[in-house]
Amino acid sequence: MDPGWLSNAYLVADEEGGRAVYVDAGAPLGPLREAAERWRVEPVAVLRTHSHHDHVAHEDELGLPVRTDSLSVGGLQIGAIPTPGHSDDMIAFVVNDEVVFTGDTLFKDSVGGGDYEQVRHSVMDVLLALPDELRALPGHTDETTIGREREQNPFVRYWRGVDAGTDPCRVGGEEATLVVWSPDYDGKGKALVRFADGREAIVGGSRVER
């Protein structure tokens, strides 16, 4: 994890087949290269969840093909699932039906900002359609599972009709209702707000005046 951006990079390997892939390249790569040597595996590609700088900063150092599609690498069966919203090019990667790399769409206790309806669809209709036991490795900070986020993520709970806040607030000088608040991965907070005309938006916590 990069100490400033808090962005993750991963190495996932088929130890028996000796092949591996990186997932994103925005964090220091030294520990991942050391893991590849320790496991005696050869990385052959970089899976890119999306092209924001904090996820691609070190791609060129790897000198490997960048993939955004489904592929097989040794014993790794990798499925690419479009999850737009935070960015137009966002991809989630499911590996061997054991783990999903969710990029900046779904985090532990939070979701990515961006196009509201696209984010909601990508979370609720795409990622939450995956099995509850699937490990979810996000683009920032802590690992979680699909099942945990279904039950505990405050944005998901609101979209499921379980919880909703009613506190008044202001966003950009406009009156609104604070429907969801999450500490977010960086500790600065993220909110879902509803404006007087019914519009809903996901905004950074610093934009919310209570």
TORGU-943959 format. One record per residue: residue number from 1; residue in three letters; x, y, z of N, C-alpha, C in turn. Coordinates in steps of 0.001 Angstrom, whole numbers, plus 500000, padded with zeros to 6 digits. Each point is the difference from the previous one (the first is absolute). Example, Ala and Ser with C-alpha at 12.3 -4.5 7.8 and 13.67 -1.06 7.14 Angstrom:
2
     k     r      n.x      n.y      n.z     ca.x     ca.y     ca.z      c.x      c.y      c.z
     1   ALA   513190   494310   507800   499110   501190   500000   500900   501200   500000
     2   SER   499650   501050   499280   500820   501190   500060   499230   501090   500730
This chain:
210
     k     r      n.x      n.y      n.z     ca.x     ca.y     ca.z      c.x      c.y      c.z
     1   MET   500848   498810   500000   499152   501190   500000   500884   501241   500000
     2   ASP   499693   500930   499111   500757   501242   499978   499696   500792   501277
     3   PRO   501024   500526   500690   499767   500687   501261   499253   501320   499863
     4   GLY   500050   500615   498827   499296   501259   499801   498618   499824   499410
     5   TRP   499935   499313   498883   498715   499786   499315   499154   498920   500668
     6   LEU   500643   499142   500814   499333   498838   500602   499466   499050   498930
     7   SER   500606   500046   498812   499556   499127   498912   500760   498683   500049
     8   ASN   499290   498926   499665   500562   498658   500073   500500   499524   498641
     9   ALA   501053   499200   500027   500398   499180   498859   500129   498575   500517
    10   TYR   499711   499044   499140   499957   498607   500427   500810   499128   499051
    11   LEU   500407   498841   500504   500551   498935   499174   499199   498743   500302
    12   VAL   499470   499377   498966   499255   498746   500176   500656   498961   499106
    13   ALA   500290   498825   500571   500839   499033   499308   499400   498599   500018
    14   ASP   500305   499266   498945   499801   498559   499938   501354   499376   500312
    15   GLU   500204   499628   501244   501322   499529   500407   500389   498698   499310
    16   GLU   499020   499126   499745   500317   498743   499333   500420   500240   498549
    17   GLY   499297   500927   499331   500315   500269   498603   501117   501006   499805
    18   GLY   500342   500706   501094   501123   500923   499931   499700   501316   499302
    19   ARG   498745   500367   499837   499640   501260   499349   499218   500879   500973
    20   ALA   500027   501309   499726   499336   500954   500890   499594   501240   499222
    21   VAL   499141   500801   500612   499628   501305   499455   500009   501015   501128
    22   TYR   500356   501224   499652   499788   501121   500897   498584   500526   499800
    23   VAL   499446   500571   501042   498734   500729   499891   500277   501434   500432
    24   ASP   499947   500911   499044   500315   501416   500195   501479   500195   500356
    25   ALA   500446   501232   499877   501424   500281   500166   500225   501378   500602
    26   GLY   499129   500390   500937   500143   501310   500606   500683   499996   501341
    27   ALA   500343   498817   500503   500666   499877   501301   501447   499575   499783
    28   PRO   500852   500125   501018   501378   499543   499859   500057   498534   499578
    29   LEU   500811   499706   499000   500013   498667   499410   501031   499068   500620
    30   GLY   500916   500548   500812   501042   499178   500591   499483   498761   500716
    31   PRO   499039   500131   500908   499502   498817   500708   499378   498965   499064
    32   LEU   499372   500453   498917   499379   499056   499073   501059   499277   499174
    33   ARG   501023   500725   499596   501101   499341   499277   500699   498975   500900
    34   GLU   500181   500356   501264   500618   499061   500936   499127   498758   500178
    35   ALA   498690   500202   500025   499089   498853   500114   500090   499103   498776
    36   ALA   500097   500593   498817   500126   499205   498778   501268   499147   500038
    37   GLU   501093   500575   500491   501244   499230   500110   499868   498893   501044
    38   ARG   499381   500330   501111   499847   499020   501081   499118   498831   499557
    39   TRP   498952   500312   499248   499079   498968   499512   500513   499301   498738
    40   ARG   501071   500564   499423   500572   499456   498763   498956   499997   498878
    41   VAL   499368   501152   499823   499012   500155   498934   500416   501144   499092
    42   GLU   499499   499959   498774   500304   501026   499008   498750   500837   499717
    43   PRO   499974   501271   500371   498882   500868   499619   499998   500215   498486
    44   VAL   498823   499883   499394   499915   500102   498540   499088   501139   499530
    45   ALA   499290   500662   500921   499092   501076   499592   499641   500849   501205
    46   VAL   499467   501182   499714   499421   500880   501021   498514   500141   499696
    47   LEU   499166   499675   500963   498566   500245   499878   499726   501407   500490
    48   ARG   499410   500820   499166   499750   501396   500355   498517   500185   500323
    49   THR   499706   500336   501262   498592   500229   500350   499471   501291   499393
    50   HIS   500856   501037   499921   499631   501256   499347   501257   500850   499876
    51   SER   499905   501042   499218   501203   500718   499581   500331   501232   500831
    52   HIS   499374   500190   501160   500370   501120   500855   501447   499829   500477
    53   HIS   500684   501139   500163   501448   499987   500231   500399   499167   501214
    54   ASP   499205   500040   501067   500385   499282   501206   499886   498482   499855
    55   HIS   499603   499535   498820   499925   498558   499743   500894   499551   498854
    56   VAL   500610   500937   499312   500840   499634   498848   501405   500606   500076
    57   ALA   500326   500682   501090   501218   500817   500066   501272   499226   499647
    58   HIS   500047   498707   500337   501235   499235   499791   499870   498950   498891
    59   GLU   498967   500107   499183   499808   499014   498938   501219   499874   499089
    60   ASP   500552   501133   499590   501113   499973   499050   501220   499272   500562
    61   GLU   500158   500036   501324   501146   499330   500610   499921   498487   499842
    62   LEU   498792   499472   499844   499839   498556   499922   500299   499457   498608
    63   GLY   499764   500813   498974   500275   499555   498643   499183   498808   499573
    64   LEU   498778   499896   500492   499133   498860   499698   498758   500462   499247
    65   PRO   499362   499098   499247   498736   500366   499346   498944   500394   501029
    66   VAL   499233   501024   499677   498896   500439   500850   498715   499396   499464
    67   ARG   499264   499317   500873   498787   499313   499565   498789   500566   500736
    68   THR   498929   500142   499250   498716   500427   500575   498896   499047   499569
    69   ASP   500393   498808   499554   499043   499017   499504   500176   498686   500746
    70   SER   499124   499043   499719   500102   498680   500617   501169   499234   499395
    71   LEU   500646   499182   500830   501136   499227   499516   500271   498839   500935
    72   SER   500827   499067   499511   500489   498891   500810   501508   500125   500107
    73   VAL   500507   499838   501215   501443   500040   500246   500333   498790   500852
    74   GLY   500601   498984   499395   500243   498772   500736   498676   499456   500518
    75   GLY   499937   499794   501305   498765   499517   500608   499053   501100   500454
    76   LEU   500290   501226   499624   499142   501124   500378   498988   500273   498887
    77   GLN   498740   499905   500335   498923   500369   499082   499474   501363   500433
    78   ILE   500231   500999   499164   499745   501387   500380   498877   500557   499147
    79   GLY   498918   500411   500658   498874   500607   499307   499971   501495   500218
    80   ALA   499839   500747   498916   499942   501464   500068   498546   500449   499918
    81   ILE   499563   500797   500972   498612   500447   500079   499969   501524   500013
    82   PRO   499397   500644   499002   499899   501463   500030   499153   500472   501178
    83   THR   500537   500978   500745   499271   500601   501130   500160   501519   499944
    84   PRO   499507   500652   498943   500205   501445   499860   499267   500801   501063
    85   GLY   500419   501249   500144   499389   500907   500971   501041   500909   500580
    86   HIS   500943   499416   500740   501122   500794   500501   500854   500486   498826
    87   SER   500131   499154   498995   500637   500364   498739   499318   499201   498897
    88   ASP   500099   500492   498782   499358   499307   498877   500650   498662   499712
    89   ASP   501300   499861   500332   500735   498796   499631   500161   499010   501150
    90   MET   499226   500160   501075   500174   499156   501175   499674   498536   499696
    91   ILE   500907   499111   500407   499840   498566   499824   500226   499314   501339
    92   ALA   499127   499035   500336   500253   499100   501124   500491   498671   499429
    93   PHE   500939   499383   500703   500560   498726   499548   499676   498915   501025
    94   VAL   499355   498928   499530   499709   498849   500843   500999   498905   499639
    95   VAL   500709   499483   501002   501041   499001   499767   499587   498685   500652
    96   ASN   499836   498987   499146   499700   498629   500449   498795   499920   500931
    97   ASP   499072   500928   499841   498792   500017   500837   500339   499991   501494
    98   GLU   501159   500566   500335   500421   500074   501395   500138   501426   500502
    99   VAL   500354   500909   499103   500289   501376   500401   499574   500936   498883
   100   VAL   499521   501180   500376   499690   501034   499020   500774   501259   500373
   101   PHE   500715   500538   499012   500698   501270   500160   499036   501094   499550
   102   THR   499538   500824   500941   498879   500905   499745   500418   501402   499583
   103   GLY   501319   500271   499903   500419   501344   499607   499444   501045   500939
   104   ASP   499527   501106   499443   499444   501083   500827   498477   500042   499936
   105   THR   499382   498834   499786   498542   499937   499984   499442   499658   501362
   106   LEU   500570   498982   500642   499497   499546   501299   501170   499860   500966
   107   PHE   499854   500657   501150   500985   499928   501074   499348   499403   501248
   108   LYS   500821   499712   500985   499456   499647   501303   499284   501222   500567
   109   ASP   498690   499892   500169   499146   501042   500583   499804   501228   499115
   110   SER   500379   499932   498729   499824   501173   499152   499895   499578   498534
   111   VAL   499781   500980   499140   499962   499787   498554   500737   501157   499341
   112   GLY   500299   499846   498718   500678   501057   499275   499060   501129   499629
   113   GLY   500547   501205   499927   499221   501125   499496   499990   499992   498488
   114   GLY   499115   500788   499429   499900   500065   498546   498556   500113   499565
   115   ASP   499703   499472   498814   498636   500022   499492   499107   499165   500915
   116   TYR   499027   500657   500634   499252   499360   501077   499300   498722   499543
   117   GLU   499242   500083   498918   499223   498844   499565   500895   498863   499533
   118   GLN   501110   500345   499349   500923   498952   499576   500660   499318   501189
   119   VAL   500419   500776   500997   500597   499406   501188   499003   499080   500688
   120   ARG   498781   500474   500174   498974   499170   500663   499782   498703   499234
   121   HIS   499884   500093   498683   499790   498800   499189   501198   499055   500100
   122   SER   501202   500535   499917   501186   499148   500040   500140   499293   501342
   123   VAL   499637   500682   501078   500069   499386   501320   498865   499004   500196
   124   MET   498768   500461   499815   498843   499194   500381   499682   498885   499008
   125   ASP   500125   500279   498722   499560   499038   498985   501133   499151   499438
   126   VAL   501232   500453   500180   501133   499253   499436   500815   499336   501118
   127   LEU   500610   500803   500872   500865   499407   501025   499217   499215   501043
   128   LEU   498844   500507   500406   499234   499272   501012   499248   498803   499429
   129   ALA   500095   499804   498695   499489   498764   499401   500994   498856   500153
   130   LEU   501218   500319   500426   501026   498984   500228   499761   499303   501340
   131   PRO   500571   498819   500208   499768   499247   501241   500477   500757   501243
   132   ASP   499257   499874   501076   500317   500699   501245   501379   499649   500539
   133   GLU   500443   498755   499788   501265   499575   500584   501217   500499   499227
   134   LEU   499786   500644   498862   501112   500460   499179   500796   501076   500740
   135   ARG   501325   499813   500079   500861   501048   500549   499973   501188   499050
   136   ALA   499879   501197   500544   499998   501226   499195   501227   500817   500364
   137   LEU   500893   500183   499012   501232   500751   500212   499885   501312   499241
   138   PRO   499814   501100   500718   499722   501286   499356   501259   500735   499581
   139   GLY   499806   501102   499299   501102   500818   499533   500655   500816   501093
   140   HIS   499369   500076   501174   500568   500736   501129   499731   499241   501296
   141   THR   500971   499905   500813   499990   499499   501381   499407   498595   500118
   142   ASP   499048   499791   500925   499774   498685   500582   499192   499038   499132
   143   GLU   500390   498731   500113   499244   498899   499405   498649   499853   500681
   144   THR   499033   499446   499266   498698   499709   500571   499425   498790   499264
   145   THR   498712   499770   500121   499318   498971   499209   498720   500601   499437
   146   ILE   499502   499384   498965   498732   500464   499429   498883   499913   501039
   147   GLY   499965   498911   500753   498948   499835   501008   500067   501036   501095
   148   ARG   501213   500332   500448   500114   501029   501031   499466   501321   499507
   149   GLU   500357   500379   498769   499530   501287   499487   498496   499987   499777
   150   ARG   499445   498876   499636   498537   499919   499856   499304   500336   501314
   151   GLU   500574   499541   501108   499364   500162   501303   500410   501267   500728
   152   GLN   501233   500489   499797   500516   501061   500855   500350   501302   499295
   153   ASN   500209   499974   498701   500356   501231   499294   498816   500972   500057
   154   PRO   500177   501213   500529   498853   500904   500177   499360   500434   498685
   155   PHE   500760   500111   498912   499409   500334   498708   499131   498854   499508
   156   VAL   500498   498775   500122   499235   498832   499574   498747   499844   500843
   157   ARG   500117   500224   501286   498825   499876   500874   498923   501011   499594
   158   TYR   500411   501198   499621   499011   500970   499526   499363   499538   498697
   159   TRP   500815   499552   499066   499457   499558   498718   499127   498749   500147
   160   ARG   500232   499238   501049   499138   498836   500291   498730   500400   500727
   161   GLY   499889   501266   500407   498811   500449   500714   500023   499706   501478
   162   VAL   501207   499755   500559   500113   499648   501409   500158   501236   500876
   163   ASP   500924   500890   499630   500309   501189   500810   499966   501249   499138
   164   ALA   499644   501118   500628   500091   501298   499330   500021   501101   501044
   165   GLY   500971   500911   499880   500063   501131   500906   499082   501132   499557
   166   THR   499749   500913   500912   499084   501112   499709   500561   501342   500462
   167   ASP   501294   500069   500293   500574   501236   500520   500115   501060   498901
   168   PRO   499619   501236   500287   500191   501071   499023   501472   500354   499860
   169   CYS   500383   500433   498822   501373   500418   499765   500012   500950   498809
   170   ARG   501187   500489   499672   500191   500815   498807   501190   499450   499223
   171   VAL   499868   499987   498693   501075   499542   499121   500177   501047   498909
   172   GLY   501171   500632   499968   500225   501046   499011   499012   501144   500113
   173   GLY   499590   500299   501227   499045   501071   500229   498561   499617   499763
   174   GLU   499738   498753   499629   498639   499559   499689   499460   499148   501141
   175   GLU   498734   500248   500371   499359   499214   501056   499841   498549   499548
   176   ALA   500246   499070   500955   499912   498585   499673   499716   499201   501260
   177   THR   499745   498720   499816   499826   499067   501109   501147   499005   499974
   178   LEU   500630   499806   501153   501079   499034   500114   499387   498617   500209
   179   VAL   500054   499181   498963   499352   498691   500023   500946   498915   500499
   180   VAL   501262   500067   499566   501005   498995   500383   501295   500727   500345
   181   TRP   500647   499532   501062   501340   500484   500326   500888   498791   500264
   182   SER   501196   500024   499414   500985   498943   500217   501338   500650   500312
   183   PRO   500815   499388   500847   501334   500547   500251   500879   499952   498751
   184   ASP   499704   499130   499050   500738   499833   498749   501405   499484   500283
   185   TYR   500662   499548   498966   501296   499329   500196   501090   500944   500503
   186   ASP   499895   501295   499706   501057   500935   500405   499677   500724   501296
   187   GLY   498875   499666   500620   499622   500609   501265   499389   501377   499893
   188   LYS   499875   500522   498767   499472   501352   499821   498487   500016   499804
   189   GLY   499423   498840   499812   498553   499905   499892   499493   500076   498575
   190   LYS   498896   499307   499776   499303   500060   498733   498515   499936   500300
   191   ALA   499214   500713   499211   498584   500136   500301   499144   499766   498767
   192   LEU   498794   499568   500247   498947   500001   498988   498979   501031   500446
   193   VAL   499747   500976   499156   499079   501081   500360   498859   500063   498987
   194   ARG   498852   500492   500484   498837   500207   499136   499639   501484   500020
   195   PHE   499958   500598   498816   499655   501411   499885   498490   500182   499979
   196   ALA   499572   501240   500143   498563   500304   500110   499217   499546   498776
   197   ASP   500646   499982   498834   499290   499579   498790   500012   498489   499783
   198   GLY   500520   499252   500988   500014   498545   499913   501283   499400   499475
   199   ARG   500895   500834   499470   501279   499475   499518   500809   499419   501154
   200   GLU   500684   498906   499730   500903   499413   500982   501413   499993   499438
   201   ALA   500987   500131   500883   501377   500055   499576   500897   499414   501078
   202   ILE   501122   499456   499570   501050   499527   500905   501090   501071   500012
   203   VAL   500314   500530   501172   500938   501111   500086   501010   499751   501106
   204   GLY   501145   500619   499879   501012   499930   501046   499513   500677   501272
   205   GLY   500440   499462   501136   499536   500519   501265   500316   501463   500224
   206   SER   501106   500480   499415   500386   501407   500192   499016   500967   499358
   207   ARG   499164   499526   499092   499025   500861   499334   498705   500141   500804
   208   VAL   499843   499228   501033   498752   499974   500763   500109   500928   501196
   209   GLU   499097   500971   500070   499906   500886   501157   498784   499591   500813
   210   ARG   500237   499717   501280   498883   499571   500853   499673   501061   501031
